[in-house]
Amino acid sequence: MFRSRLATNALLAAVLNAAIALDAHAELPPSIKVGDATLALNGAGTRTKYFMSMYEAGLYLGAKNADAAAIIASNDPMAIRLEITSGMVTQEKMVTALNEGFAAATGNNTDSLRTEIEQFRKCFTAPIAKGDVFDLVHQPGHGVVVLKNGKPQGVIPGITFKQTVFAIWLGKEPADEDLKVSMLGK
């Protein structure tokens, strides 16, 4: 009976998380403007931790694409939007998660990107609150532009850095495998 109740609770939690994720996706805009390019929402999902929603993430591309490696390698305009949905996401926890993401995306070899990663971290020094929106926008020839609630926080140049940032969510060891699949529109 105990095992059956655990299975029922696990199934209920999975269904509830799926329903929350489906409902929250409607809040992400269907497209965003990056310079002269209009990018369409490729896919979106919920970053969960311990069955709690942390943020909604959407991947915006010029054309639909489900090939994570091709998206990471691409030098086309693209963006990842993060909408914070939990008050548990703090500046400190975001920086810790980004550090873990960079380590996973580089196979623990972040030395060659140390300067760029430090510039990126500085874009997350202000307090983070539920409702904040971060856009990580790749503009070819310019770099990754970080916006918080529509306000520029910094620009980090380099295609290698862009590839590493997008690999945090789309790489071989993503922050959340279910979120990666959702962002790829699968």
Residue pairs with C-beta under 8 A, 6 or more apart in sequence:
13 51
17 46
17 48
17 51
17 53
20 46
20 53
21 45
21 46
21 53
21 56
21 182
24 46
24 53
24 56
24 83
24 85
25 44
25 45
25 56
25 58
27 56
27 83
28 41
28 44
28 56
28 58
28 81
28 83
29 41
30 40
30 41
31 38
31 39
31 40
31 41
31 60
32 38
32 39
32 60
32 79
32 81
32 135
33 39
34 60
34 77
34 78
34 79
34 137
34 139
35 77
35 139
37 62
37 77
39 60
39 61
39 62
39 77
39 78
39 79
40 60
40 61
40 62
40 63
40 64
41 58
41 59
41 60
42 58
42 59
42 60
42 61
42 64
42 65
42 183
42 184
42 185
43 58
43 59
43 182
43 183
43 184
43 185
43 186
44 56
44 57
44 58
44 59
44 182
44 183
45 56
45 57
45 176
45 178
45 179
45 180
45 181
45 182
45 183
46 53
46 54
46 55
46 56
46 57
46 85
46 179
46 182
47 53
47 54
47 55
47 56
47 57
47 175
47 176
47 179
48 54
48 176
48 178
52 86
52 88
53 85
53 86
54 84
54 85
54 86
54 88
54 89
55 82
55 83
55 84
55 85
55 86
55 89
56 81
56 82
56 83
56 85
57 80
57 81
57 82
57 83
57 169
57 179
57 183
58 80
58 81
58 83
58 183
59 71
59 78
59 79
59 80
59 169
59 170
59 183
59 184
60 78
60 79
60 80
60 81
61 71
61 76
61 78
62 76
62 77
62 78
64 185
65 71
65 184
66 184
66 185
66 186
67 184
68 170
68 171
68 180
68 184
71 78
71 166
71 170
71 184
72 163
72 166
72 167
72 170
72 171
73 163
75 138
75 140
75 159
75 162
76 138
76 140
77 137
77 138
77 139
77 140
78 137
78 138
78 166
79 135
79 136
79 137
79 138
80 135
80 136
80 165
80 166
80 169
80 183
81 133
81 134
81 135
81 136
82 133
82 134
82 135
82 136
83 131
83 132
83 133
84 128
84 129
84 130
84 131
84 132
84 133
84 134
85 130
86 130
87 129
87 130
89 128
89 130
90 127
90 128
91 124
91 125
91 126
91 127
91 128
94 124
94 128
95 121
95 124
97 175
98 120
98 121
98 124
98 168
99 121
100 175
101 168
101 169
101 175
102 110
102 113
102 117
102 164
102 168
103 110
104 168
104 171
104 173
104 174
104 175
105 164
105 165
105 167
105 168
105 171
105 173
106 113
106 164
106 167
110 117
112 160
113 160
113 161
113 164
116 156
116 157
116 158
116 161
117 161
119 154
119 156
120 144
120 146
120 154
120 156
120 161
120 165
122 153
122 154
123 146
123 148
123 153
123 154
123 156
124 146
124 153
126 148
132 148
132 149
133 148
133 149
133 150
134 146
134 147
134 148
135 145
135 146
135 147
135 150
136 144
136 145
136 146
136 165
137 144
137 145
137 146
137 147
138 144
138 145
138 162
138 165
138 166
139 145
142 155
142 157
143 155
143 156
143 157
143 158
143 161
143 162
144 155
144 156
144 161
144 162
144 165
145 152
145 154
145 155
146 152
146 153
146 154
146 155
146 156
147 153
167 174
168 174
168 175
169 175
169 176
169 179
169 180
169 183
170 180
170 183
170 184
174 180
